[in-house]
Amino acid sequence: MLVDSHCHLEYKGLVEGQAGVLERAREAGVGAFLNISTKRAEWEQVVATANRESDVFASVGIHPHAADDHKDLERAELLAATENPRVIGIGETGLDYFYEYSDRQVQAKLFRMHIDVARQTGLPVIIHTRDAEDDTYEILSDEMEKGAFPALIHCFTASADFGRKVLDLGLTISISGIVTFKNAKDLQAAAIEVPEGRLLVETDSPFLAPVPHRGKSCEPAFVADTARFLSELRGTDPERLAAQTTANFFKLFSKAAL
């Protein structure tokens, strides 16, 4: 059994044929899915899918790209949304300085709000970071000093040094199909270093289809290709990697139950 720890089932490319998408993933050995929200307007539908599909779970949060559109988000609103029994994670949230669709200070304020709710609820915060390693680590380190909270870096593409530092803070790292790309040598080296007890796999579908599906809309079924590549890269048995990453998911997202 595998878990796709990060997918966007309500996004164009998946939502139109969602039932078929889920069935193909199940046939590929995917036994659970975490359906990620990126803005407040998505929360209801993300949760509705989780209510309908017993192996799909939901997150609630604001992506850094959408931060400027959520300046009015109240902590109490995010906290209330986490009370739903199908909501097992908070995010995705974080910092993105590559596109800078939102003001950096607004991104940081919302990032800290998500962390605060994660600390109170015990639900993991799901972190997006791009071209913002230093500030992401500074916020994580500062917030950890206020009190520990569960968290993971999703779709890890940062430096190996950043990876080591967030692992030292107790975070988990999730690897996407990017690791299969020919030009991803640095990421491949970093992925080898992640302790097996802190490793997750994901698709981030409908984005980032792994080899051999490059150029196609990504689907949760393709997490099997990423896991297969990772097992070869790390020199471990595919069944062992599947079992370990699945166990890691349910340990981190302890509210989840099938």
Secondary structure, 3 states (H helix, E strand, C coil): CEEEEEECCCCCCCHHHHHHHHHHHHHCCEEEEEECCCCHHHHHHHHHHHHHCCCEEEEECCCHHHHHHHCCCCHHHHHHHCCCCCEEEEEEEEEECCCCCCCHHHHHHHHHHHHHHHHHHCCCEEEEEECCHHHHHHHHHHHHHHCCCCEEECCCCCCHHHHHHHHHCCCEEEECHHHHCCCCHHHHHHHHHCCHHHEEECCCECCCCCCCCCCCCCCHHHHHHHHHHHHHHHCCCHHHHHHHHHHHHHHHCCCCCC
